Amino acid sequence: MGASQKDFENAMNQVKLLKEDPGNEVKLKLYALYKQATEGPCNTPKPGVFDLINKAKWEAWNALGSLPKETARQNYVDLVSGLSSSSDSSSQAKPEADRKQAEYETVVMTSEDGITKIMLNRPAKKNALTEQMYQEIMLALEAASKDDSTITVLTGNGDYYSSGNDLTNFTNIPPEGVEAKAKNSAILLRNFVGSFIDFPKPLVAVVNGPAVGISVTVLGLFDLVYATDRATFHTPFSHLGQTPEGCSSYTFPKIMGPAKAAEMLIFGKKLTAGEAYAQGLVTEVFPDSTFQKEVWTRLKAYSKLPQNALRISKQIIRSQEKEKLHAVNAKESSILQERWLSSECMNAIMNFFSQKAKL
Ligand SMILES: CCCCCCCCCCC/C=C/C(=O)SCCNC(=O)CCNC(=O)[C@H](O)C(C)(C)COP(=O)(O)OP(=O)(O)OC[C@H]1O[C@@H](n2cnc3c(N)ncnc32)[C@H](O)[C@@H]1OP(=O)(O)O
């Protein structure tokens, strides 16, 4: 449940009782969230260039775009609660504590320094994507699209980025039968990929280890893909009796050319991080020993760039493709709905469970 009006009023009172000055940056953020929570999106003309203070306040409020009033209220309460606890417990206040934004079971979502991080969190299963996880990633993306962060990151916990679709998704067949399951799964897949196509802010994949299946294909919908040199990129669809998804049948040939896309998507060639970089799927590869440090330093610097300019630039680039991408997504999902019922696919899944066949 979101913050109530009472929580909001309490938070406003707490601000007055803060023992330490939180600094101009935080004060501007508080001002902007307060205005958004009480009045909605910025509705006043921009102050003149010489009216520095009011211009900074206006810009902070305007940067919140169409953030809903309820979310602004919740963010205000969270921000104040972080400030109060840090000024109570220590004199070294962190500007923005590592704030957990919602309760999820399969992902961890945190926001800090203008970056919302969605971390896949089933390390013992190599971050294989269960149906619950697809749903939670969609919810987390929806929340990230509306929060006040500048950049959104998807990454994995543990040694894998993700081993793709959790093959146990094929085993829990409902009483309505396998056809109904395939139909619902195609809807789930289409919605899942759709939430990447429509994501409005810069979206970054921090590929912390090997990536398989759908965790690779949707990379074509990200704005930056940073990979450790330990990462590999594997789309073994034919081995599984399946076909490409995540819009990769369109984005991969565009990114790497038809010949290299065919090697990956038809023949299941596994790429090293260096190969994925050479083929344009990956933006930059970092040595594993310094991967986290280098990537987060880079992202923190990017997150300080003007938020609206980043968002609008992304939208200009992506909007030209959106309709096409949605059409490709619909087609890929409907082809897979049929494929999942094929004996080729069923045999491959049985093979994984009976012999624990590894890719
Ligand atoms: C009727 C229709 C229903 C359809 C529902 C579909 C919903 C949307 C589908 C969207 C389309 C997506 C397609 C894809 O993503 S295709 C790619 C699928 N992925 C795989 O085939 C990978 C399978 N896993 C492996 O080959 C290996 O586990 C791997 C090479 C990834 C790692 O090997 P390693 O030896 O290092 O580790 P383990 O195998 O011991 O793994 C540790 C445990 O994790 C389990 N695991 C790992 N990956 C998966 C997975 N993808 N699905 C299920 N389980 C996985 C593994 O079994 C181990 O478990 P245990 O410790 O219990 O043995």
The ligand as an SDF file (V2000), in Angstrom:
LIG
                    3D

 63 65  0  0  0  0  0  0  0  0999 V2000
    3.4790  -25.2300  -22.4870 C   0  0  0  0  0  0  0  0  0  0  0  0
    4.2550  -24.0200  -22.7080 C   0  0  0  0  0  0  0  0  0  0  0  0
    4.8810  -23.3520  -21.5120 C   0  0  0  0  0  0  0  0  0  0  0  0
    5.9190  -22.3830  -21.9020 C   0  0  0  0  0  0  0  0  0  0  0  0
    6.2530  -21.3480  -20.8840 C   0  0  0  0  0  0  0  0  0  0  0  0
    7.2060  -20.3570  -21.4960 C   0  0  0  0  0  0  0  0  0  0  0  0
    7.1310  -18.9360  -20.9600 C   0  0  0  0  0  0  0  0  0  0  0  0
    7.8860  -17.9310  -21.8090 C   0  0  0  0  0  0  0  0  0  0  0  0
    9.0410  -18.5060  -22.5830 C   0  0  0  0  0  0  0  0  0  0  0  0
    9.8850  -17.5120  -23.3060 C   0  0  0  0  0  0  0  0  0  0  0  0
   10.8620  -18.1520  -24.2600 C   0  0  0  0  0  0  0  0  0  0  0  0
   12.1930  -18.2890  -23.6660 C   0  0  0  0  0  0  0  0  0  0  0  0
   13.0950  -19.1340  -24.1730 C   0  0  0  0  0  0  0  0  0  0  0  0
   14.4230  -19.3600  -23.5420 C   0  0  0  0  0  0  0  0  0  0  0  0
   14.8860  -18.6510  -22.6780 O   0  0  0  0  0  0  0  0  0  0  0  0
   15.2790  -20.7180  -24.1150 S   0  0  0  0  0  0  0  0  0  0  0  0
   16.5930  -20.9890  -22.9610 C   0  0  0  0  0  0  0  0  0  0  0  0
   16.1540  -21.8590  -21.8120 C   0  0  0  0  0  0  0  0  0  0  0  0
   17.2810  -22.1560  -20.9600 N   0  0  0  0  0  0  0  0  0  0  0  0
   17.9370  -23.3230  -20.9590 C   0  0  0  0  0  0  0  0  0  0  0  0
   17.6290  -24.1970  -21.7150 O   0  0  0  0  0  0  0  0  0  0  0  0
   19.0690  -23.4650  -19.9590 C   0  0  0  0  0  0  0  0  0  0  0  0
   18.9870  -24.7790  -19.2140 C   0  0  0  0  0  0  0  0  0  0  0  0
   20.0730  -24.8690  -18.2370 N   0  0  0  0  0  0  0  0  0  0  0  0
   21.2980  -25.3660  -18.5200 C   0  0  0  0  0  0  0  0  0  0  0  0
   21.5820  -25.7820  -19.6140 O   0  0  0  0  0  0  0  0  0  0  0  0
   22.3090  -25.3210  -17.4260 C   0  0  0  0  0  0  0  0  0  0  0  0
   21.6220  -25.2970  -16.1860 O   0  0  0  0  0  0  0  0  0  0  0  0
   23.2700  -24.1170  -17.5020 C   0  0  0  0  0  0  0  0  0  0  0  0
   24.2010  -24.2840  -18.7120 C   0  0  0  0  0  0  0  0  0  0  0  0
   22.4970  -22.8040  -17.6260 C   0  0  0  0  0  0  0  0  0  0  0  0
   24.1360  -24.0330  -16.2150 C   0  0  0  0  0  0  0  0  0  0  0  0
   24.8270  -25.2600  -16.0140 O   0  0  0  0  0  0  0  0  0  0  0  0
   25.6600  -25.4820  -14.6540 P   0  0  0  0  0  0  0  0  0  0  0  0
   26.2140  -26.8610  -14.7220 O   0  0  0  0  0  0  0  0  0  0  0  0
   26.6100  -24.3730  -14.4560 O   0  0  0  0  0  0  0  0  0  0  0  0
   24.5750  -25.3550  -13.4910 O   0  0  0  0  0  0  0  0  0  0  0  0
   23.3700  -26.3400  -13.1540 P   0  0  0  0  0  0  0  0  0  0  0  0
   22.8070  -26.9270  -14.3920 O   0  0  0  0  0  0  0  0  0  0  0  0
   23.7790  -27.2800  -12.0770 O   0  0  0  0  0  0  0  0  0  0  0  0
   22.2680  -25.2910  -12.6120 O   0  0  0  0  0  0  0  0  0  0  0  0
   22.0480  -25.0560  -11.2300 C   0  0  0  0  0  0  0  0  0  0  0  0
   20.5980  -25.3280  -10.9440 C   0  0  0  0  0  0  0  0  0  0  0  0
   19.7980  -24.4240  -11.7130 O   0  0  0  0  0  0  0  0  0  0  0  0
   18.8710  -25.1370  -12.5200 C   0  0  0  0  0  0  0  0  0  0  0  0
   18.6580  -24.4080  -13.7670 N   0  0  0  0  0  0  0  0  0  0  0  0
   19.5490  -23.6620  -14.4290 C   0  0  0  0  0  0  0  0  0  0  0  0
   18.9920  -23.1260  -15.5000 N   0  0  0  0  0  0  0  0  0  0  0  0
   17.7200  -23.5550  -15.5360 C   0  0  0  0  0  0  0  0  0  0  0  0
   16.6160  -23.3150  -16.4310 C   0  0  0  0  0  0  0  0  0  0  0  0
   16.7310  -22.5210  -17.4990 N   0  0  0  0  0  0  0  0  0  0  0  0
   15.4540  -23.8920  -16.1500 N   0  0  0  0  0  0  0  0  0  0  0  0
   15.2930  -24.6740  -15.0620 C   0  0  0  0  0  0  0  0  0  0  0  0
   16.2950  -24.9430  -14.1750 N   0  0  0  0  0  0  0  0  0  0  0  0
   17.4920  -24.3630  -14.4110 C   0  0  0  0  0  0  0  0  0  0  0  0
   19.5360  -26.4720  -12.7490 C   0  0  0  0  0  0  0  0  0  0  0  0
   18.5630  -27.4390  -13.0980 O   0  0  0  0  0  0  0  0  0  0  0  0
   20.1670  -26.7060  -11.3750 C   0  0  0  0  0  0  0  0  0  0  0  0
   19.1000  -27.1020  -10.5170 O   0  0  0  0  0  0  0  0  0  0  0  0
   19.3740  -28.1820   -9.3530 P   0  0  0  0  0  0  0  0  0  0  0  0
   20.4200  -27.5740   -8.4790 O   0  0  0  0  0  0  0  0  0  0  0  0
   18.0470  -28.3420   -8.6910 O   0  0  0  0  0  0  0  0  0  0  0  0
   19.8550  -29.4190  -10.0590 O   0  0  0  0  0  0  0  0  0  0  0  0
  1  2  1  0
  2  3  1  0
  3  4  1  0
  4  5  1  0
  5  6  1  0
  6  7  1  0
  7  8  1  0
  8  9  1  0
  9 10  1  0
 10 11  1  0
 11 12  1  0
 12 13  2  0
 13 14  1  0
 14 15  2  0
 14 16  1  0
 16 17  1  0
 17 18  1  0
 18 19  1  0
 19 20  1  0
 20 21  2  0
 20 22  1  0
 22 23  1  0
 23 24  1  0
 24 25  1  0
 25 26  2  0
 25 27  1  0
 27 28  1  0
 27 29  1  0
 29 30  1  0
 29 31  1  0
 29 32  1  0
 32 33  1  0
 33 34  1  0
 34 35  2  0
 34 36  1  0
 34 37  1  0
 37 38  1  0
 38 39  2  0
 38 40  1  0
 38 41  1  0
 41 42  1  0
 42 43  1  0
 43 44  1  0
 43 58  1  0
 44 45  1  0
 45 46  1  0
 45 56  1  0
 46 47  1  0
 46 55  1  0
 47 48  2  0
 48 49  1  0
 49 50  1  0
 49 55  2  0
 50 51  1  0
 50 52  2  0
 52 53  1  0
 53 54  2  0
 54 55  1  0
 56 57  1  0
 56 58  1  0
 58 59  1  0
 59 60  1  0
 60 61  2  0
 60 62  1  0
 60 63  1  0
M  END
$$$$
